Amino acid sequence: MPTVHLLDYAAGNIRSLVNAIEKLGCQVEWVTSPEDVSKAEKLILPGVGHFGHCLSQFSNAGYMEPVKAHIQAGKPFMGICVGLQALFEGSAESPAVPGLAVVKGRLERFRNDDKSVPHIGWNSAYSQSKDHHSSGQSVYGLRPDSKYYYVHSYAVPYREGELEKDGWSVATARYGNEEFVGALARENVLATQFHPEKSGAAGLRVLKAFLEGKQSQALPPDISLSATQKGLTRRIIACLDVRANDQGDLVVTKGDQYDVREKSDNVVRNLGKPVQKAQQYYEQGADEVTFLNITSFRDTPLKDMPMLEVLRQTAATTFVPLTIGGGIRDTFDPETDRTVPALEVATLYFKSGADKVSIGSDAVTAAEQYHASNRNLTGKTAIETISEAYGAQAVVVSVDPRRVYVASPEATTHHTLKATAPGPQGEMYYWYACTIKGGRETRDLDVIQLVTAVEAMGAGEILLNCIDKDGTNSGFDLELVKSVKAAVKIPVIASSGAGNADHFAEVFQRTNVDAALGAGMFHRGEWTVKQVKEELSKKGLMIRRFEEDV
């Protein structure tokens, strides 16, 4: 098998990249020292997280000059995400830290104008070359009608002709009003801001072209450049609640309050096995898959091996982002007589194939302490430590609020909304109280206090559930979504209440939410992800189309 060398100098989910390379028929060898770089024929530089942290590690380990020499020698080189950023002169994320300066230019932070930051989701990589358009050629398998998975806060602004005059072929994406570099190539070098290993068949095609050295390929004749839609798509996420049944097997269920046993009245809570379900949703076109481990380390996180194996198996065949939630916290391990930090628990999951971790009850506790201390950050919370090591985009906070009705805004210190219908006692106002322990305990903390606190701590995304809507199949809580979106600048995922495709259309058309999540309607086979996307597309919403695997 052909060999590809990977330089793992940074934090992040490298396992999925290895899986993708092996799926395409190559084997991976690791670069563990600067001396190893000269042995590499094909070299890939992945990276996730903070530019300064990654490049400082990279430089301190002595890799700067050997990697430059590899590129200058004309050997195949690919940079992914921070691996692309490393090729430039520097970044506003860490102004004092130099890049490799193989490409002229610097990265800038996306503007927080009318859009969420980080930029998370499926976007274009549209070639700016008129020659490619007229000749029907693509660079390294990039197609104008495909979408690729991005997750970053800093990008290289695209200025027409600047990179091209140095011989670079450039493909761009648009986020809001900002056009930025999505990929670039020149001779032996390919670099992508997006993650090909997380971009389904479209990303695997790009990775395959690099591995086979096919810089230029003919576009399929049925691709219409005029019909290409540039910009970020609406994400559809499939969520799987996972717990152990009586035999100790992990199964998909719906909510911690449900029993996974077969009922005598034919009510079945065992809705399938998580690996197979995840693969099914991937094949239907799900943009992401989320696992919520609702047994959540009843003993110790280091003993929760079945869930880690679920991730390993899923990441081997499911090439979209994977999120894992449940038990991501500091936990005492009686076997080693020590406290296992949340960062160490998260690292286990990242090494097993997760791209993001979801934090729930611990985020509420951290937010309460944050507000009690006059909004002082300690740097020690799970959110802060994981975000510092892996980047904000790797930390999702799962929020479980419920409505609490009050007679007037003056009756509470919390953020209130005017009710469209009276509450149980005729109340015309309400606020959203945060809950913990799967909704079983309500706290004196409102949802706006929570989301603003975790945003300050470094969370990169909000998974916005709703206790009142969960399991109702009556649609998302639009007022909740609107109020949270107005309070934060990070992306928000709408969750709880989806029962059909119209509910997804409604939340996308009536709010500016970034993504929407479904669970039971998919598990029970009432709707497929593909069917939901087809309906949304008919309504004019920009959705990533599914492409067959390469």
C-alpha positions in Angstrom: 0.0 0.0 0.0 1.2 3.5 -0.7 2.4 5.4 2.3 1.4 8.8 3.5 3.2 10.6 6.4 1.2 12.6 8.9 2.7 15.2 11.2 0.6 15.3 14.3 1.9 18.3 16.2 -1.5 19.7 17.3 -4.5 18.8 19.3 -7.7 17.5 17.5 -9.4 14.6 15.9 -6.6 13.0 13.8 -8.2 9.6 13.9 -10.8 10.5 11.3 -8.1 11.6 8.9 -6.3 8.3 9.3 -9.6 6.5 8.7 -10.2 8.4 5.5 -6.7 7.8 4.2 -6.9 4.1 4.9 -10.4 3.9 3.2 -8.7 5.3 0.1 -6.1 2.6 0.0 -3.1 4.1 1.6 -1.3 3.5 4.9 -0.2 6.1 7.4 3.1 6.6 9.0 3.6 9.2 11.7 6.3 11.9 11.7 7.6 11.9 15.3 10.8 14.0 14.8 12.1 16.7 12.5 14.5 14.0 11.0 11.5 12.0 9.9 10.3 14.7 7.5 13.0 14.0 5.0 11.9 10.4 4.8 8.3 11.4 3.7 7.3 11.3 0.1 3.8 12.6 0.7 3.4 14.7 3.8 0.1 15.9 5.3 0.0 18.6 8.0 -3.4 18.6 9.8 -4.3 20.8 12.7 -7.2 21.9 14.8 -7.3 24.8 17.3 -5.5 27.9 18.1 -3.0 29.2 15.5 -0.5 30.4 18.2 -0.7 27.2 20.2 -0.3 25.0 17.2 2.5 27.0 15.5 4.4 27.4 18.7 4.4 23.7 19.2 5.3 23.2 15.6 8.2 25.6 15.8 9.5 24.5 19.3 9.6 20.9 18.0 11.9 22.0 15.2 9.6 21.3 12.3 9.7 24.7 10.5 12.8 24.3 8.3 12.3 20.5 7.5 8.8 21.2 6.3 9.9 24.1 4.2 12.6 22.0 2.7 10.0 19.3 1.9 7.9 21.8 0.0 10.8 23.4 -1.8 12.0 20.0 -2.9 8.8 19.6 -4.9 7.4 16.7 -2.8 3.6 16.4 -2.4 2.4 18.4 0.6 -1.1 18.9 2.0 -2.2 21.3 4.8 -5.6 20.9 6.4 -7.3 23.7 8.5 -4.5 25.0 10.7 -2.2 23.2 8.3 -3.4 25.7 5.6 -3.1 28.6 8.0 0.5 27.6 8.8 1.5 28.2 5.2 0.8 32.0 5.5 2.9 34.7 7.2 0.8 34.9 10.3 -2.6 35.3 11.9 -4.5 38.0 13.9 -5.2 35.2 16.3 -1.6 35.3 17.5 0.1 38.3 15.9 3.6 37.6 17.3 3.7 34.0 16.1 5.1 33.6 12.6 3.9 31.1 10.0 5.9 29.3 7.4 5.5 32.2 5.0 5.2 29.8 2.0 2.2 32.0 0.9 2.0 35.7 1.2 -0.8 37.0 3.5 -2.2 36.9 7.0 -5.4 35.5 8.5 -8.1 37.8 9.9 -11.0 37.1 12.3 -14.4 36.9 10.8 -16.5 40.0 11.5 -19.3 39.5 14.1 -21.7 41.5 12.0 -24.7 39.5 10.9 -23.2 36.1 11.4 -22.1 33.6 14.0 -18.4 33.1 14.8 -16.9 30.4 14.7 -17.9 29.7 11.1 -19.2 26.1 11.4 -20.8 24.1 8.7 -20.9 23.2 5.0 -19.7 25.8 2.6 -18.2 26.1 -0.9 -14.7 25.8 -2.3 -15.4 27.6 -5.6 -12.5 27.9 -8.1 -11.7 31.5 -9.0 -9.8 30.4 -12.2 -11.6 31.4 -15.4 -9.3 28.9 -17.2 -10.7 26.0 -15.1 -14.3 27.1 -15.8 -13.8 27.4 -19.6 -11.9 24.1 -19.8 -14.2 22.2 -17.5 -11.3 21.3 -15.2 -11.2 21.1 -11.4 -8.2 21.4 -9.0 -7.7 18.3 -7.0 -11.3 17.2 -7.4 -12.8 20.4 -6.0 -16.3 20.9 -7.5 -18.3 24.2 -7.6 -21.5 22.4 -6.7 -20.1 20.5 -3.7 -20.1 21.6 -0.1 -17.2 21.0 2.4 -17.1 21.1 6.2 -15.5 24.2 7.8 -14.9 25.0 11.4 -12.8 28.1 12.2 -12.9 31.7 13.4 -10.0 33.1 11.3 -9.5 33.0 7.5 -7.5 34.5 4.7 -9.6 37.3 3.0 -9.7 36.7 -0.8 -8.5 39.7 -2.8 -8.7 39.1 -6.5 -5.4 38.4 -8.2 -3.1 38.7 -5.1 -2.5 35.0 -4.7 -2.9 34.2 -8.4 0.0 36.5 -9.3 2.3 34.1 -7.3 1.0 31.1 -9.2 -1.6 29.9 -6.8 -4.9 28.4 -7.9 -7.5 29.6 -5.4 -11.0 28.3 -4.4 -13.1 30.5 -2.2 -16.1 30.3 0.1 -18.4 33.1 1.2 -19.6 33.7 4.7 -22.0 36.7 5.0 -20.3 39.4 3.0 -16.8 38.0 3.4 -15.1 36.0 0.7 -12.2 34.0 2.0 -9.7 31.3 0.9 -11.2 27.8 1.1 -8.4 26.0 -0.7 -5.3 26.8 -2.7 -2.9 24.8 -4.8 0.4 25.3 -6.6 2.6 22.6 -8.1 3.1 20.1 -5.3 1.1 21.9 -2.6 -2.6 21.6 -1.8 -4.1 23.3 1.3 -7.7 23.3 2.5 -9.3 25.4 5.2 -12.1 22.8 5.3 -11.7 19.3 6.6 -11.8 16.8 3.7 -12.0 13.9 6.1 -15.2 15.3 7.5 -16.7 16.4 4.2 -18.3 13.2 3.1 -17.8 11.9 -0.5 -16.9 15.4 -1.7 -14.0 15.6 0.8 -12.8 12.1 0.1 -12.6 12.9 -3.6 -10.3 15.8 -2.8 -8.1 13.7 -0.5 -8.0 10.9 -3.1 -6.9 13.3 -5.8 -4.0 14.5 -3.6 -2.9 11.0 -2.7 -3.0 10.0 -6.4 -1.2 13.2 -7.5 -4.1 14.3 -9.8 -3.9 18.0 -9.6 -6.3 18.6 -12.6 -9.4 16.6 -13.3 -12.3 17.0 -15.7 -15.5 18.1 -14.2 -18.6 16.0 -14.8 -20.5 17.4 -17.8 -23.7 17.9 -15.9 -22.3 20.5 -13.5 -23.9 23.9 -14.1 -21.7 26.7 -12.8 -24.5 29.2 -13.2 -26.7 27.2 -10.8 -24.0 26.9 -8.1 -25.0 28.4 -4.8 -22.2 29.9 -2.7 -22.4 30.2 1.0 -23.2 28.3 4.2 -25.9 25.7 4.1 -28.5 24.9 6.7 -27.3 22.0 8.8 -29.5 19.0 9.7 -28.1 17.0 12.6 -29.2 13.6 13.7 -29.0 13.0 17.4 -28.7 9.6 19.1 -29.5 9.1 22.8 -27.4 6.1 23.9 -27.6 4.0 27.0 -27.0 0.4 28.2 -29.7 -2.1 28.2 -30.1 -5.0 30.6 -27.5 -7.1 28.7 -25.0 -4.3 28.9 -25.3 -3.5 25.2 -25.4 0.2 24.1 -28.7 1.0 22.3 -30.4 4.1 20.9 -33.3 5.2 23.0 -35.2 8.5 23.5 -34.5 10.3 26.7 -33.1 9.2 30.1 -36.6 8.8 31.6 -37.4 6.0 29.1 -36.8 2.3 29.7 -35.0 0.4 26.9 -36.6 -2.9 27.7 -39.2 -4.5 25.4 -42.6 -3.7 26.9 -45.4 -6.2 27.1 -47.7 -3.8 25.4 -45.4 -3.7 22.4 -43.9 -0.3 23.2 -40.3 -0.5 22.1 -37.7 1.9 23.5 -34.7 0.0 22.0 -34.6 1.9 18.7 -31.4 0.3 17.3 -27.7 0.1 17.7 -25.7 3.4 17.6 -23.0 2.5 15.1 -25.5 1.2 12.5 -27.9 4.1 13.1 -25.1 6.7 12.7 -24.1 5.0 9.4 -27.7 5.0 8.2 -28.0 8.8 8.9 -24.7 9.5 7.2 -25.9 7.6 4.1 -29.1 9.7 4.2 -27.1 12.9 4.1 -27.0 14.0 7.8 -24.6 16.9 8.1 -23.5 15.9 11.6 -24.1 13.1 14.1 -24.4 13.7 17.8 -24.2 11.0 20.5 -25.6 11.8 23.9 -24.4 9.1 26.4 -27.3 9.4 28.8 -25.8 6.7 31.1 -22.9 9.3 31.4 -20.2 7.5 33.3 -22.1 6.2 36.3 -18.8 4.8 37.7 -15.8 6.5 36.1 -15.1 8.0 32.6 -12.1 5.8 32.1 -14.2 2.7 32.3 -16.7 3.7 29.7 -15.0 1.8 27.0 -18.1 0.7 25.0 -18.9 4.3 24.1 -15.3 4.9 23.0 -15.6 1.9 20.8 -18.8 3.2 19.3 -17.0 6.3 18.3 -14.0 4.4 16.9 -16.3 2.2 14.8 -18.5 5.2 13.7 -15.5 7.3 12.7 -14.2 4.6 10.5 -17.2 4.8 8.1 -19.0 8.0 8.9 -17.1 11.0 7.4 -19.1 13.9 8.9 -18.5 15.6 12.2 -19.2 13.6 15.4 -20.2 15.1 18.7 -20.3 13.2 22.0 -22.0 14.4 25.2 -22.4 12.9 28.7 -20.0 12.9 31.6 -17.5 15.4 30.2 -16.4 16.7 33.6 -13.8 16.3 36.3 -14.5 12.9 37.8 -12.9 11.0 40.7 -11.5 7.6 39.6 -11.5 5.2 42.5 -9.2 2.7 40.7 -6.3 5.2 40.5 -7.4 7.3 43.5 -7.2 10.5 41.6 -9.4 13.1 40.0 -9.6 12.8 36.2 -9.8 16.3 34.7 -12.5 17.0 32.1 -9.8 17.7 29.6 -8.4 14.2 30.0 -11.9 12.7 29.5 -12.4 14.9 26.4 -9.1 13.8 25.0 -10.1 10.1 25.2 -13.1 11.0 23.0 -11.1 13.1 20.5 -8.6 10.3 20.1 -11.4 7.9 19.5 -13.0 10.0 16.7 -15.0 12.8 18.2 -14.8 16.3 16.7 -16.7 18.0 19.5 -17.7 17.3 23.1 -20.9 18.5 24.6 -21.1 19.7 28.2 -24.4 19.9 30.0 -25.0 20.1 33.7 -21.4 21.1 34.5 -21.9 24.2 32.3 -24.8 25.3 34.5 -22.7 25.0 37.6 -19.8 26.9 36.0 -22.2 29.7 34.8 -23.6 30.0 38.3 -20.1 30.4 39.7 -19.2 32.9 36.9 -22.1 35.2 37.8 -21.6 34.8 41.5 -18.0 35.9 41.1 -18.9 39.1 39.2 -18.2 37.4 35.9 -14.6 36.4 36.6 -13.1 33.6 34.6 -11.1 31.0 36.5 -9.5 29.2 33.6 -10.2 25.9 35.3 -13.7 25.0 34.1 -14.2 22.1 31.7 -15.2 24.6 29.0 -12.2 26.8 29.5 -9.6 24.0 29.6 -10.9 22.1 26.6 -11.4 25.2 24.6 -7.9 26.3 25.3 -6.4 23.0 24.2 -8.6 22.1 21.3 -10.2 25.4 20.2 -13.7 26.9 20.9 -15.1 24.9 17.9 -14.6 21.7 19.8 -16.8 22.7 22.8 -20.6 22.5 22.6 -22.8 23.5 25.5 -26.0 21.6 25.8 -28.8 23.7 27.4 -32.0 22.2 28.9 -34.3 25.1 29.7 -38.0 25.1 30.7 -40.6 27.9 30.8 -41.4 29.4 34.2 -44.5 31.7 34.1 -44.7 34.9 36.1 -47.3 37.6 36.6 -45.1 40.5 35.5 -41.4 41.2 34.6 -41.0 42.7 38.0 -41.9 39.4 39.7 -38.4 38.0 38.8 -34.9 39.2 38.2 -34.6 37.0 35.1 -34.9 37.8 31.4 -38.6 37.6 30.7 -40.7 37.4 27.5 -44.3 38.3 26.8 -46.5 35.2 26.4 -48.8 34.8 23.4 -51.2 32.7 25.5 -51.8 32.8 29.3 -49.8 30.5 31.6 -51.5 28.0 33.9 -52.5 30.7 36.4 -53.3 33.3 33.7 -49.7 34.7 33.8 -48.7 36.7 30.7 -44.9 36.6 31.1 -42.3 33.8 31.4 -38.6 33.1 31.6 -36.5 30.1 30.7 -35.0 28.4 33.7 -32.0 26.1 33.2 -32.1 22.6 34.4 -29.5 19.9 35.2 -29.5 16.1 35.5 -31.5 15.6 32.3 -34.2 18.1 33.3 -34.9 16.6 36.7 -33.6 19.6 38.7 -34.4 23.3 37.9 -31.9 26.0 38.8 -32.3 29.7 39.6 -30.4 30.6 36.4 -32.0 31.8 33.2 -31.0 30.6 29.7 -29.6 34.0 28.8 -27.3 34.1 31.8 -26.1 30.6 30.9 -25.4 31.1 27.2 -23.6 34.5 27.8 -21.5 32.9 30.5 -20.4 29.9 28.5 -19.7 32.1 25.5 -17.3 34.1 27.6 -15.7 30.9 28.8 -14.9 29.8 25.3 -17.7 27.6 24.2 -18.0 27.5 20.4 -21.6 26.4 19.9 -24.9 26.1 21.8 -27.1 23.0 21.5 -30.4 24.5 22.5 -32.9 21.9 23.8 -36.3 22.6 25.4 -37.8 20.6 28.2 -41.3 21.7 27.3 -41.0 20.7 23.7 -39.0 17.4 24.0 -40.9 14.5 22.6 -44.0 16.5 21.6 -43.3 16.5 17.8 -45.0 19.9 17.8 -42.1 21.9 16.4 -39.2 23.9 17.9 -39.7 26.6 20.5 -39.2 29.6 18.2 -39.2 32.3 20.9 -36.5 30.4 22.8 -34.4 30.2 19.7 -34.8 33.8 18.8 -33.9 35.0 22.3 -30.8 32.9 22.6 -29.6 33.8 19.1 -30.0 37.5 20.0 -27.9 37.1 23.1 -24.8 35.4 21.7 -22.5 35.5 18.6 -21.6 31.8 18.6 -23.6 29.3 16.5 -26.9 27.9 17.9 -28.4 24.5 17.1 -32.2 24.2 17.6 -33.3 21.0 19.3 -36.4 19.4 20.8 -39.8 19.2 19.2 -39.1 18.3 15.6 -41.7 16.0 14.2 -41.7 16.6 10.4 -39.9 18.6 7.6 -42.1 21.6 8.1 -40.8 22.1 11.6 -37.2 22.4 10.2 -38.4 24.8 7.5 -40.2 26.9 10.1 -37.2 27.3 12.4 -34.9 28.2 9.5 -37.4 30.6 7.9 -38.5 32.3 11.1 -35.2 32.5 13.0 -31.6 32.9 12.1 -30.6 29.7 13.8 -27.5 27.9 12.4 -28.6 24.3 12.5 -31.5 22.1 13.6 -31.5 18.7 15.2 -33.9 15.7 15.0 -34.0 12.4 16.9 -37.2 10.4 17.4 -38.7 11.2 14.0 -35.6 9.7 12.4 -35.2 6.8 14.8 -38.8 5.7 14.3 -38.5 5.9 10.5 -41.3 8.5 10.2 -38.9 10.7 8.2 -35.5 10.2 6.7 -32.8 12.9 6.7 -32.9 12.8 2.9 -36.7 13.4 2.8 -36.3 16.4 5.2 -33.6 17.9 3.0 -35.6 17.4 -0.2 -38.6 19.3 1.4 -36.3 22.1 2.6 -34.7 22.4 -0.9 -38.2 22.7 -2.4 -38.8 25.7 -0.1 -35.7 27.4 -1.4 -33.4 26.8 1.6 -29.8 26.0 0.8 -29.1 22.4 1.8 -26.0 20.2 1.2 -26.9 17.5 -1.3 -25.7 14.0 -0.7 -23.0 12.7 -2.9 -22.2 9.0 -3.4 -18.9 7.8 -1.8 -15.9 7.7 -4.0 
